[in-house]
Amino acid sequence: MAVKYKSLTAFLVLVALLSGSYVAVMKLAGEAGQYLAQAYMLIPALSALITRAFFDRRKFTDANLRLGHLKHYLRFWLFSLGIVLLYFVSYTLLGAGEWDLSGSTFLTNLSQQLAATGQDINDTLPPGMTPRTMLLLFFVGGLTVFNVLPGLITGFGEEFGWRGLMFPRLYEIRPWVAFVLGGVIWYAWHLPLALVVPQQVAPSSNEQLMLIVPMAIGAICTFTYLAYVYVKTRSIFVTALAHIVMNNASASLGYVFVLRNPFLANLGMVVVMLVVVALLFVTGELRVFKTLTPDAPSTLEL
């Protein structure tokens, strides 16, 4: 094994071993395994921590564990929110579902799911809290405060590993390797979650096969966007926020959007991310990656 690839190889091996072991634990836990899924997001950070401590010659010197500028948090919070809004615009235009601003459909489905396990939705709520009030709280929180804690922790769990370590090490091989292979690896790492986390509406087997290539392309584009945030801001925490905003905002809007066709929704998501990367390219923003080349300055002018 070449010395220059020691860090990257160690990270990928650790991610594979830890992720595989954890998925096995979630499967053994049965239905309760889905409640362990959030901790799965911490595996890339744990793998990166071990790699930097024992296998990476640069240790933590280029880990970008800096808070960054407040303006960047606000900018990429809003930018990520805008991307998610475009997701749902595409869902609507493609006929992937319809809006239910009352949230009644979501609450009905949730009640039925809980009833199937012998629980009553009202028994799971704090005293004096109604299901509709709780839904409103989670809807607003997912767009705002829930993106900070604990969301920022799970966002950091992915970003410290994928964008903070894997991306720059892959970039040293070839830029296209960093974007394409990095995006594919990131996409593949998420797939085992489908084995333990139930989906509200799952694509058919044929649709899943047809979506492999488009979803991989969408993952590459999303990977590129988050890598752009990381290199632009030189802060792993801003990148983590941008990531978790996309996740939480998608969940929040999902409370008031009834998904009927996940195949069309996934296609819409891919198209949106292609547009995002195209805009970054046209506006010259992707030139920021040139700072990762060996002869480029070590800091960015922000």
N, C-alpha and C positions, 0 to 999 in steps of 0.2 A: 504494500500500500504506500503510495507516494506521500511524503510528509505534508505536502501542500493540501492534500485531501483528507488528512487525518481528522481534522475537526468536523468537516462535513459528514464523513463516513460515520464517525462516532455518534453524531447527533441523529442521523437517520436510523442507525441500528437501535439506539436507545428509544426513539419514538416508536419504532416497529415493535420492539419487545414490550415496552410499557403499555402501549395502546392495545396490542393483542391480548395481553394478560388482563387488562382492565375490562375489555369487552367480554372476555370469558367470565369474569366475576359478575358483570351486569346480566349476562345470560343466565347464570346459575341462580341469580337473585329472583328470576321470574318477573312478574309484573312490577315488583319493587325496583327492578333494575333501571327503569326509566328515570327514577328519582336520583340516580347516581350519575346521570349524563352530564350534569354541569361540571363535575369534577374531572371529566374526560378532557375538558378544555384546558386544564392546567398541565396536561402531560407535555406539550411542546415546551413550556417554560421550564418545567423540571428537567427535561432532557437537555435544554440549552444551558441551564445552570450547571449541571454535571459536566457537560462538554466544555464549557468555558473554564471551569475550575480545574479540570484534569487533562484535557486533550487539545485545548486551543492555545497557541503560543501568545496570542494577544490578550488572553484572559478576558477582563471586562473593560479594557481600555476603549473599545469601539462599540460598547453596548448601548450607548446613547440613553443611559438611565437619568436623563435630565427632564425636569418638569416642562420646559419649553415656555413659549409665550402665550399669554392669555388670549391674544387675538387669534392664535392658531386653533385653540380649543373651540372658540366661537365659530370661526370660519368653517372648520371641517365638521363641526356639529351640524351646522346649517347645510353644508354641502351634502353630507350623508343623508340628512333628512330629505333633501331635494331628490336624491337618487331613489329613495324608497317611495316617495310620492310618485315618481315616474314609473316605478314598478306597478303601482296600483292603477295608474292611468292606462298603462299597457294592458293590464288584466281586463279593465273595463272595455277598452276598444276591441280587444280580441274576443270578448264574450266569455272570459274564463270564470265569471261569476257575477254576482250583483251585490249592491250595497244594502245593508240593513243597519241604518244609523242608530236604531234603538238598541241593537245588541241582543235582541230577543232570541234570534236563531242560535247565537253562540251560547247564551245562558241555557237554552233548552237542551242543546247537545251536551253541555257540561253536566247538567242535571241528570240526563240519561246515563252518561258514563259513570257518574258517581253512584247512581241507583243500581247499576249493574254490579257494583262492588259492595252493595249493602249500605251505602252512605246517603245521607240527605244533605243537599247543598247548603241548607240553612244551618245545619249543625256544624259545618266547617268554618263558619264566619264568626268574627268577634261579636259579643252582645251588642245589639242595637244596629248592626250593620246589615243592610239588605244586599242581595246579589247584584242589583243594578248599581248601587252605590259603590260596591267593591269593583265592579267592572269599570266604572268611571274613574276610580282611583288608579287602577292599573293602566287604563288607557292614557290618562294624563301623565302618570309616572313613567310609562314606557317611552314617552316622547321627551321627558325632562329628567327628573331627579333619579329615576331608576337607572339611568345611563351612567351614573357616577359610582355608586356602591349599591349592590355588589357587582353590578355589570362591568365596571372598570377592571375588577379583579379577573373575571373570566376573559375579558378582552385582552388584558395583559398576558394571561396564560397562553393565548395563541400568538400574540404579536412578538413577545420576547423570543419565541422560538422560530416562527416562520419568517417574519420580516426582519427581526433583529439579528438572527444568526444565519439561517439557511439562505435567505435571499442574497446577502452580500457575498457569501462564500460561493454560491452558484454563479454570481455575476463575475467573479474572478476567473471562472472557466470561460464563459462567453455570455454576453448580455442576453441573447435569445434563450440560452439554457436557463438563465435565472427566471425569465418570465414564463416560458412555455413549460419546462420541466417542473419549475417551482409551483406553478399553478396546477399542474396535473397531480403532483404529489399532495398538495393541499386538498384538492378535490377528492382524491382517493382516501385520504385520511378521514374525511367526514362520512364516507359511505357506510362503515360498520354501525353508525348510530341508527340507521334505518332498521337494524335488527332488534333494537331494544326500545326505541322511541316510537310510539304509535302515531300515525299520520291521520289527520282529519279526513282527507280524501287522498287515497294513494293511486298513482298511475297504474294502469294495467301492465302486465309483463311485456307486452309488445311495445307499449309507450315508453317503458323504462329503457328498453333496448334502443329505441329510436332517439332517446334523449341523451344517451351517453356522450356522443360527440358534441352536440350543442351545449350541454351542461359543462363539459370540460372546457369549451371555449369561454363560456360565461365565467367559470372559475378562474381561468387565466386572466380575463379582463378585470375581475374583482381583485385578484392577487396583485395585478399591476396598479390598480387604483390605491390599494393600501400600501404598497411599496412606495408609490409616489408620495403619499402622505408622510411615510417614515423618512424618506430621504429629504423631502422638502423641509420638514420641521426639525429633523435630527432629535426627535423625542419619541421614545417608545410609548409614552403615556398618551400623547396626542393621537398616535396611531391606534392605540387601544380604544380610545374614546370614539374615533371615527368608525371603528369596527363594531363596537357594541351598540352605537346609535343605529346602525343599519339593522342589527338583529332585533333590538327592542322596538324600534319604530315599525318594523315589519309585523311583529307580534301585536302591537297596539292596533294598527290598522286592520289586522286580521280579525279583531274582535267585531268590527262593524262591516266586514266584507265577507260574504258567503262564497267560498270557493267551490266551484262546480267542476272545473276542468283543470286539473293540475298540469296536464300536458301543455295546454295553451299558456298557462301562467308561467311555467318554466321557460317557455320560448320567449315570452314577453320580457322576462327578467334578463335573458341572454341578450336580447336586442338592446335593452336599456344600457347594459354594461358595455356593449360594443360602441354605442353612441358616446358614453362617458369617456372611454379611452380615445376614441376618434377626436373628441373635443380637446382633450389634453394634448394630443399630437398636433392638431391644427393650430392651437394657440401657443405652441412651443414649450409647454410646461414639461413635457417629457425630457427636455434637454437637461433637466436637473440631475438625471442619472449619470451624466458625464462626470459629476463630482466623485463618483465611485471608482474612477480609473486611477491607477497608481500615481500618475503625474499631475492629478488634479489637487487643488487646495483641500486641506483637511476639514475646513469649515465652510458653511454656506453663508452667503450674504442675504439676510432676510429682510 
